[in-house]
């Protein structure tokens, strides 16, 4: 009797997972309710909650299935490949053709970055396991001469996973500009060269930069309204600060205006006086985040693009030390806003496009100066730098002791822009 009951329970659980997978893929994670899943699985809502206490738990299980399938395929591919072969681009190709994988993985990565999220520890363990497995693969490749022996396997592992995660996110906003498989394959090829390699016949850097340097504009949004009496401005600032914290912790979709009003200590009508819609509040939060990030930047008198680029890890260090909340809200919202229907989707699409344009021009100028080696393409380096930076921030949110964002960025830029 017990075995029959267990078998029925297992079958129900699998039916729920199958329905959740189908609905998450076809409708999107945010647009699918637990009642939708219960109806599709032909179980009652309380019956579903007996197997999965929340939608977050269902999402984590669905993504875990994807990950296990990937691990199985990866093991088979490695067994069939030549010794020392790097299989990351092959696995990325499979992810790109698996319906729903990239969208759901992005959703979980952002959602679970908050320490209180029920899947936070699971994702933390995922990153730790991925680092261990990838490090083994890279070390084998070093031993067999596929990867240059002077490359730090542990650091290259962290950066490879980060860049991969970042590429998968950016490609969902700019699919015509970012080819994840192609770029991962290119990175695998670059590992064969020593750190900081450049051709022996390249010219020495110019003493003066090619300038003028471009100005980074990460958003086309206008400034938030700062007019009004001091009391009103302070209240708006408090609303923005608390909304930012709630969005970082629970996401935009699961945070209501009533939740924000309660935390701020005002009525919902008072909140609506300052921000007439939830979308207006989201817009103001994003503007405030960009303003805070820009405020941490320092003017530089240098005329060399490479020097500006090499100085960016210091900004990353300041952000992590002084304003970790800015990183948290960016991680959650950039992943949550992947669906085109999300009110912040256009903001992030525009932000990624502007950032790529800016860094492409910076790397182009660095190449004209002789700082960027001739075999590296400025636009590809721009995309990889942004993807790497975002991916490192995700890893840092899950394990702040294991990942030093600034140190990893500095090592990457030392490789890309080698000193003469």
N, C-alpha and C positions, 0 to 999 in steps of 0.2 A: 504493500500500500504506500509506504513511504517513498519507494523508488518511483512509483507511478506519479505521485504528487510532485516529486522533484523534477521529473521529466516534463510534466505539464508546466511547472514554473519556469524551467529553462526555455521551453518552447515559447512561452508568453514573453519572456525577456527578449528572446531573439526577434520575435515579431515586433515588439516595441522598437528595438534598435533598427530594424529594417524600415519601419514606417518613419522614424525620426530621420534616418539617412535620406530617404526619398524626399521628405518634405523640406529638410534643411537645404537640399540641393535645388529643388524646384522653386521653393518659395523664399528661401533665405532664412538664416537663423533667427534674425530679429522679428521677422514677420510670421513665424510659426509659434503657436502656443502649445502648451502641454495638452490642452483639450483637443486641438487639431490632431496631435499625435495619437492620443487615446482613441479618438474616433477612427483614425486610419488603421490602427492596430486591433480594432474591435475589442477594446477593454474599457472599463470604466476609468474615470479620472482618479478616484481613490486607488483603484487597482494598479494603475501606472505608478502612482506615488509609492506604492509598496515595493516597487523594483528600482525606481529612480526618484530620489527626493526633490530634484530640481531639473530645470532645463539645462543648466550648466553641467550637471552630472551626465546628462544624456549626450551633450556636445562632446565632452571629454571622452566618453566611451566610443562615440562614432569616430572621432579623430584617432583614438588609440587603435581602432581597427585598421584605419588607413596606414598608420605607422607600422603595425605588425605585418601587413601585406607588403609594405615597402621593405621591411627587414628581410622577409622571406625571399623577395625578388632579388634584393641586393646580395644575399648569401649565394643564391643560384648563379647570379651574374659573375660574382667574384670567382666561384669555383670553375666557371667555364672560361674565364678570361686568362690572358697571359700573366705570368707572375709580375707583380708590381703595377699592374694596370690600375688607373684611377677611374672610378665608376660614377663619380658624382654627376656628371652631365647626363649620363644614361638614366640615372634615377630621377633627375630633374625632368627629363623628357617624359618619363612615365607619370610623374606628378601632374605635368601640364595637360596630359590627355585623360586623366582620371576625373570624371565629372564631380565637381564640388570640392575636391581636395584643397585647392589653393584658397578658395573662399573660406572654407570652414577652418582650415589651419590658421589663416590670418585672424579670424574671429577669436579663436581660442587663445592665440598668442597674446593678443591685446587684452582680452577679458581677464585672463588668469594672471596677468602681471601684477595685479593688486594682491598684496600679501594675504588679505582676508578671503580671497576667492577659493572655493572648494577644490579647484584644480591647480592651485598654485604649486603645491608640492609635487604633484604629478609632472607638471611641465618643468619644474626645477630638476627633477630626476631625469627627465627626457634629455635635457641639455647635458647633464653630467654623463649619461650613457652615450650620447652622441659624441661627446668629446673623447671618451675612452675608445670607442669603436673607430672613429676617424683617425685618432692618433696612431692606433695600431696599423691602419692601412697606409698612412703616410710614412711611418717608420719603415715598413716593408719596402715602400717605394724608394726611400733613401738608401736602404741597404742594397737594393738592386740597381742603384744608379739612375733611377727614373727622376728623382728629385735631387737637386744640388745638395751636397753634404753640409754646407754652411747654414742651411735653413733650420731655424728653431721649430722642431716638429710641434711642440705644445702650442706655441704662439700661432703658427700657421694653421693649426687645427681650429683654434678659437676664431680666427679671422675668416677661415673658409666657411664655417657654419654661419657666422654672422653675415657675411656677404651673400650667401645663398638665401637666407631668410629675408634679407633686405631686398634682394632682386625679385623674389617671389611676390613681395608686397608691391613694389613700384610697378612691376609689369601689369598688375591688375588695374592700375590707374593709367598707365601709358603703354598699352600692349603693342602699339606700332613703333615704339622707340626702344623697348627693352626686350631682348631675347635671352631668357634665363639660360637655356641650354647652351647657346652659342657662347655666352659670356663665361659660363662655368668651364666650358671646354678650353677657352682662351686662358683662363687662370691656371688650369692644370698644366698647360704648355709653358707658362711663365715660371712655374716652379722648377723647371729644368735648368734655369739660368741661376747663377749665383746671386746673392743679395746685392742690389745696387748695380747690376750689370749694365754696361753700355758698350757699344762698339768702340774699338780702339782708335778708329779713324774719325770719330766725331769731334767737332770743333769745341774749343774751350768756351765757357760761358762769357757773355758780354759783361763788361764792367758796369754798364748802366742797363736798367730794365727796359723792355720793349714798350711798356705802358702806352696810354694811360690804363690804369686798372679799372675793371668794371665795378659797379656798385651792386651789392647783393640786395635784391628785393624779393622776399619770399612769398609775398601775397599782394594781390591787387585790391584787397579790401581797404576801405578808408579807415581813418582813425575813429575810435569809439568816442561818443559824445562826452566831453568833459565839462560842459557848461552847467550852469545852475548854482544853487547855494552850496556852501561848504558841507552842510549837514547831508544834503542829497548826494553830493559827490562821495562822501564817506560811506553812505549806505550802499551806493552803487558798487563801490570798491569792495565792500564786505560781501555783497551778493556775488560778485565775480569770483572772489577768492573762495567762497564756500562752494559755488557751483563747480569751480575747477576741481576742487577736492572730491566732490561727489561724482563728477564725470570720470575722474581718474579711478575711483574706487568701484563704481557700478556701471560705468558706461553712460552714454547719452540716452540710449533707448530705454534703459531701466531706471532712469532718474526723472522724477516728475517735478513740475513746478511747486507742487505742495511739499515735496521732500525738501527742496531748496529753501522755500519760505520758512519751514519748520526749523531748519538748522540755523538760518539767519536770525530767526526770532521776529519775523514780521508776518503780516497777513498775506495771503496770496494776492489780494487786490493791491496791496502796497508794492509787491514784487512786480505785478503787471503794470503798475504806473511807471516803473523804470525800464522794464523790458516787456513790451506788449505781447510777445510770443516766445515760446521756447526756442524757436529758430533764431530769433533776435538775440537771445541770451547766449546761445551757442556761438554765434558770430562774434559777439563781444568777448567771450572767453578766448576764442582763437586769436583775435586782435590783441588782447591783453598778453597772451603768451608770446606772440611774436614781438611785441613791444619790449617785454622783459628780456627775451633772448637778445634782441638788438642792443638793449641797454647794457648788457654784460660785455659787449664787444669793445675793443680798444682801437682808437685811431692809430694808424701807423704812418710814419713818414717815409717808409721804404718804397722804392719804385720797382721792386722785383716781386713778381707774382709768386715765385717759389718761396720767398720768405714769409709772405702772407699765409700761404698754404701750410708751411711748416709750423706756423704759430697757432693753428687752429686747435690742436690738442689741448692747449692751455685753456681755451674757451670751454672745451668739453669738460675739463677738470673743474672749472669754476661752476658750471651748471650742475654737475653731480654733487658738489660740496654745498653750494649755496641755495640751489633751487631744484631739488630732486622732484618736486611736484610738477614742474614744467615738463620734465622727461616723462613722468607717469601719465599725465593727461595726453601728451602727444602719442605715446605708445598705444593707449586705449583707443583714442579717437581715430588715429590713422588706420588702425586695423578694422574698427567698427564701421568706418565710412566707405569701405570697399564697394558695397552695393550702390549702383547709380542712383537709387531712390533716396539715399541718405542725405540729409540737408548739408552735410559737410563734404560730400564727395567732390563737388566742383572745387572747393577750397583746396583740398589736398592734391587734386589733379593739377591745378594751377601752381601750387606750391612746388610740387616735384618738377614740373616743367621749368619754372623759373630757376630753381636751384641747379638743375642740370645745365641750363644755358649759362648760368654764372660760372660754375666750376669748369665747364668746357672752355670758356674764354680764358679763365685763369690758367688752365693747363696748356692752352694754345700759346699764351704769352710766355709761360715757363719754357715751352719747347723752343720758341724763338730766341729766348735768352740763353739756350743751351743747357738748361737745368733738367728738363724732361728728356730722357733719352729718345732717340728718333724712332725706335721700334714700338713705342707706346703711343696709342691713339688718344688724343685729348678728350674726346667725348666719352670713349669707353672708360677712361680713368675717372672722369667726372661721375658717371653712373655708378661705377664700383665704389668710389669714395662715399657717396651718399648712402648706397646700400649697406656698405660696411658699417658706417657710423650708426645707422638705424638699427642694424642687426646686433651690434655690440651693446646698444642701449637696452634692447630686449633682454639679452643675456644678463646684463648687469642688474636689471630689475628682478631677475629670478635668483641671482647669486652675486651679491655685491662684493663679497670677499674674493670670489674666484676670477672676476673679470674687472680689469682696470681699463676703462674705455680710452682714456688719454694715452696710456702707455701703448696700447695696441694701435691706435691711430698714428702715434709717433713712429712706431716701428714700420708700419705700412708706408708712411711718407718717406722714411729714410730709404726704403727699397725703391720707391717710385721716383724720388727726387734725390738721387745720391749726391753727396758732397764731393767736390773735385779735390 
